[in-house]
Amino acid sequence: MTETASSFDFVPQATQDRQTLEQLGFLPGLKEVLMVRQVHALEHATVWVLTELDSSGELLGGMSTEQGFYLYGQVNPQTLRRAVYSALDRITRGEWNLAVHPRCGTNISVALLLTAGFTLGVNFMMPKDPLGQLLGVGVAAMAASQLAPDVGPIAQRYLTTAIPFNLEIVRIEETQDMWGKPAHFVRVGWQD
């Protein structure tokens, strides 16, 4: 990871989500959305730290909720505990690049949205004959596949993650996924 905090176009402020809640708190579900964004960043940071510690992060999957995040896969509980606390400390102290991860589902979603949008756009612009439409779909898919690797991390940085300044770690629970395989849930709370 060579990206530094200075490569961000903005400097996240510790009070930004709290201020957003103060101004727009009347919107239903806003706090939960803000929490999921912060939890998502903490999930990514934890996977980065686990990868640094023992490469187990390369084999993990995750899912964020407003209450915390699930980490699917085999990981030593003590290593996970160390990684979670280290990740929270590092990301809130300026290693904001930890919020963006190349294996995030946001990247896939962005690729699908770009492909669908370009395909629809081309559908209206290209001739209506089958060959023209097929050519248009090919060009749309190629353009989307070229743009998605750059647009996905931008979407993570500005839309689907936020620096977890307002989160505290409550506890780490061992659990299982729906197939009985090992998983952990990192429960968080909101700090005012």
C-alpha positions in Angstrom: 0.0 0.0 0.0 1.8 3.1 -1.2 -1.1 5.5 -1.2 -0.9 8.0 1.6 -3.5 10.2 3.3 -2.3 13.2 1.2 -3.5 11.5 -1.9 -7.1 12.1 -0.8 -8.7 15.2 -2.3 -10.1 16.1 1.1 -9.2 15.7 4.7 -11.8 13.8 6.7 -12.9 15.6 9.9 -13.6 13.7 13.1 -16.9 15.7 13.5 -18.2 15.4 9.9 -20.8 12.6 10.5 -21.8 14.1 13.9 -22.4 17.4 12.2 -24.4 15.8 9.4 -26.6 14.1 12.0 -27.1 17.4 13.9 -28.2 19.1 10.6 -30.1 16.3 9.0 -31.0 14.0 11.9 -34.7 14.3 11.0 -34.1 12.0 8.0 -35.1 8.5 8.9 -32.2 6.0 8.7 -29.5 8.6 8.3 -27.5 7.5 11.3 -27.6 3.9 10.2 -26.3 4.8 6.8 -23.5 6.9 8.3 -22.7 4.0 10.6 -22.5 1.4 7.8 -20.1 3.6 5.9 -17.8 3.9 8.9 -18.1 0.2 9.7 -17.3 -0.6 6.1 -14.1 1.4 6.3 -13.2 -0.4 9.6 -13.8 -3.7 7.9 -11.5 -2.9 5.1 -8.8 -1.6 7.4 -9.0 -4.7 9.5 -8.5 -6.9 6.4 -5.5 -4.8 5.4 -4.0 -5.2 8.9 -4.7 -8.9 9.0 -3.0 -9.3 5.6 0.1 -7.4 7.0 0.2 -9.6 10.1 -0.1 -13.1 8.7 -1.7 -13.0 5.2 -4.9 -14.5 6.5 -6.7 -11.3 5.3 -6.2 -12.6 1.7 -8.6 -15.4 2.4 -11.4 -13.5 4.2 -14.7 -12.0 3.2 -16.7 -9.5 5.0 -20.1 -7.8 5.3 -20.9 -4.6 7.1 -24.0 -3.7 9.0 -24.9 -0.7 11.2 -24.1 -2.8 14.3 -20.7 -4.1 13.1 -19.1 -6.3 10.5 -18.9 -10.0 9.8 -15.6 -11.5 8.9 -15.9 -14.8 7.1 -13.0 -17.3 7.1 -10.4 -18.8 9.4 -8.6 -16.3 11.6 -7.0 -16.6 15.0 -9.2 -14.7 17.5 -6.2 -13.0 19.2 -4.8 -11.9 15.9 -8.2 -10.6 14.8 -8.5 -8.6 18.1 -5.1 -7.0 17.6 -5.9 -6.3 14.0 -9.3 -4.6 14.7 -7.9 -2.3 17.4 -4.8 -1.5 15.3 -7.0 -0.8 12.2 -9.2 1.6 14.1 -6.2 3.4 15.5 -4.4 3.6 12.2 -7.3 4.7 10.1 -8.4 7.4 12.5 -4.9 8.7 12.8 -4.5 9.4 9.1 -4.0 6.2 7.2 -7.2 6.8 5.3 -6.1 4.6 2.4 -7.0 1.6 4.6 -10.7 2.4 3.9 -10.4 1.3 0.3 -9.9 -2.3 -0.6 -9.4 -3.9 -4.1 -11.7 -6.9 -3.3 -14.6 -4.8 -2.1 -18.0 -5.6 -3.6 -18.4 -1.9 -4.4 -16.0 -2.5 -7.3 -18.2 -5.2 -8.7 -21.3 -3.0 -8.3 -19.7 -0.1 -10.0 -18.6 -2.3 -12.9 -22.2 -3.7 -13.3 -23.7 -0.2 -13.1 -21.2 1.2 -15.7 -21.9 -1.7 -18.0 -25.7 -1.4 -17.7 -25.6 2.4 -18.1 -23.3 2.3 -21.1 -25.3 -0.6 -22.7 -28.5 1.4 -22.3 -26.9 4.5 -23.7 -25.5 2.7 -26.7 -28.8 1.0 -27.3 -30.3 4.4 -28.0 -27.4 5.7 -30.0 -26.5 2.8 -32.2 -28.5 1.6 -35.3 -31.3 -0.8 -34.4 -30.0 -3.6 -36.5 -28.7 -6.7 -34.6 -25.1 -6.2 -35.7 -25.0 -2.5 -34.7 -26.6 -3.4 -31.3 -24.1 -6.2 -30.7 -21.2 -4.0 -31.6 -22.6 -1.3 -29.3 -22.9 -3.7 -26.4 -19.3 -4.9 -27.0 -18.0 -1.3 -27.0 -20.1 -0.5 -23.8 -18.7 -3.6 -22.0 -15.2 -2.8 -23.0 -15.5 0.9 -21.9 -17.0 -0.2 -18.6 -14.2 -2.7 -18.0 -11.6 0.0 -18.6 -13.2 2.5 -16.3 -14.4 0.3 -13.4 -11.0 -0.3 -11.8 -10.5 3.5 -11.4 -14.1 4.4 -10.6 -14.7 1.6 -8.0 -12.1 2.9 -5.5 -13.4 6.4 -6.0 -16.9 5.1 -5.1 -15.5 3.4 -2.0 -13.7 6.5 -0.9 -16.6 9.0 -1.3 -19.8 6.9 -1.1 -19.5 3.5 0.6 -16.9 4.2 3.3 -16.2 6.9 5.8 -13.4 7.2 8.3 -14.7 5.6 11.6 -14.2 8.6 13.9 -17.5 7.9 15.7 -17.1 4.2 16.3 -15.9 2.2 19.3 -15.3 -1.5 19.4 -17.8 -3.2 21.8 -16.8 -6.8 21.4 -15.7 -9.5 19.0 -17.9 -12.6 18.8 -17.1 -15.9 17.2 -20.0 -17.2 15.0 -20.6 -19.2 11.9 -21.9 -18.5 8.4 -25.0 -20.2 7.1 -22.9 -23.2 6.0 -21.4 -23.7 9.5 -18.0 -22.3 8.6 -16.1 -20.1 11.0 -16.9 -16.4 11.1 -16.5 -13.5 13.5 -18.7 -10.5 14.2 -17.0 -7.3 15.3 -19.7 -5.4 17.2 -19.3 -1.6 17.3 -21.1 1.3 19.0 -21.6 4.9 18.1 -19.7 7.5 20.1 -21.3 10.9 20.4 
